[in-house]
Structure formats: C-alpha cells, structure tokens
Amino acid sequence: MSLVPISMVLIIVGIVVGLLVFFYPVSVMRMQVKFYEMINWRIEPISLQKEFKRTKYSGLYLVVLCLFASLYIKFFLMPQ
C-alpha cells in the first residue's frame, strides 16, 4: 500500500491551514487563547505586533514546507 495519496491529502490540508493562518492571524491567535483557557492556562502576548507578524510567518512557513514536501514526493517517492 502506497502512502503517497495520504501524504498528498495531508499536504493539501497543510497548505489550506497555512493560508488561513497567513490571511487570518487574529482569528488564529484568538483560537489559541481560547484553547489555553480551556486547559486552565492564560496566555497573552507581550507585543501584539510581534505576535501578529510571527503568526503570519508561521502560516507562510507551513505553506512553503508543504510545497517542498509535495515536490519531494513527486520527484523521489512516486514511481517513474
């Protein structure tokens, strides 16, 4: 059984999530705060501007990582 189709689905999901994080960083930060409140932790950024920028970079990093993973699968794991 080949894991390539499952990997490609996960890569597509990663790209979609990365784009959502990049374009909607405030919503992602709110979800993170709500999650930590559910497990009885309180987090708040010291610098909201830095947190906003880093969240956007995280989304972009996820998209780039998924694109590299898809290229790796295409060129090294798929049968020729």
N, C-alpha and C positions, 0 to 999 in steps of 0.2 A: 504494500500500500504506500502510495506516494504522499508525502506531507506537503507537497508544493501547493495544491489547491487551498489547503487550510492556511498555509503561510500567506498566500496571496490575499485571502479574506482578512486575515489579521493585519496585513499591511494596509489594505484599503480602510479598515476601521481606524488604524493609527493615523492615516492621513486625514481622515474626516475629523477625528478628535483634535489633531494638531491644528487644523484650520479653524475649528471652533474656538480653541484656546487662543489662537492668534487674533481672531477677529472679535472675540467677546471675552477679554481678560477679566473684566469686572465681574461678570457672571461666574466665572471660574473661581475667582477669589471668594465670592460670596458662598459658593458651594463648599469650598474648603473650610471656611469659618463655620458653617452650619454642621459639617461633618465633625469637626473637632469639638463643637459644643455638644453633639450627641454622645461623644465618648468622654465628656466631662473635662474638656480642656478648653482653654481660652487662648486664642492667638490673635494678635493684631500686629500689623507691620509697623516698624519704626518709621520708615519712609514709604508713604503710599506711592510716590512717584517711582521709586526704585522697584517696588514690588510689581507695579503695573508693567514696567519695562521688562523685568525678568520673566514675568508670566508670558508676555508676548514672545520673548526669545525662546522660552521653553516650547511653545507651540510650534515655532518655526524649526527648532531643533528636531522635534518629533517628526515633522513632515520630511525634513532632509534625511533623517535616519531611515525612515520608511522607504523613501525613494532609493537610497543606497541598498537597502535590503532587497528591494524588488529587482534592482539591477544585478545584484549578486545571485539571486535565484535564477534570473533569466540566463545569465551567462555561465554559471558554474553548476547549477543543480538540475536544470531542465535538460532532458535528452535532446541531442542534436538531430 
